[in-house]
Amino acid sequence: MTDSNLLKNPESLFTLGYGLYIVTSRKDDRLNGQISNAIMQVTDTPPRLAAAVNKDALTHEFITHSGVFTVNVLSESAPINLIRLFGFQSGTDKDKFSQVPFEIGLTGCPIVTDHVVACMEARVETTLDCGTHTVFIGQVEAARIIGAGKPMTYAYYREVLQGKTPPTAPTYRASAAVTSSKKIKETSEMGKYVCDVCGYIYDPAVGDPENGVEPGTTFEDLPNDWVCPECGVGKDEFSPVE
Ligand code: FE
């Protein structure tokens, strides 16, 4: 007898391979970009790319408005903070391009010039409604090598940089969140706070010594500019562990 659970084993999906990219766009004078692993080339003549973007993302609004997007291929040299800036923070609250060097490409989208090996500038031809995400299919109007280095794979990000996946990503592992909430219950103690974005737990007994917070510092006593060491969000994104 066939076990239907085995046929639907989500672990099988995690064997798919991906790269890691910053997808950028613009809306009038505003620029934005976000991390994506869901990019693929779909045709060669002419070259077309498909990019899956969450409908709640500001970048989705910008691509829908301008009809252009640029794929920046991250290098393995990309620091985790660059990935956190573009992967875990919203352009609604922050001008991400005030913090990184960039230039404006032929279509008007920003091209990140550090820790990027190549960029492809695309103009949207077709969109596909996929529920939570839209797949934008765009024809490449310009493409060039930006810098030396090896392109970062999603596996490298997860395994070498110990990177996390935000809930808005197509490959977000809900099962990992379940495991983490189970873990929270098992280790529940007064004074701990959990990051609602990535699941990091602030434990006052441990503090955050790498960022200058001594053990014994309560969550309330953390400086107001302290940010989650895993994903970079502020204190207002944390909830008490119960
Ligand atoms: Fe976090």
Residues whose N, C-alpha, C, O or C-beta is under 5 A from the ligand:
A	BS01	FE	C195 V197 C198 G199 Y200 C228 E230 C231 G232
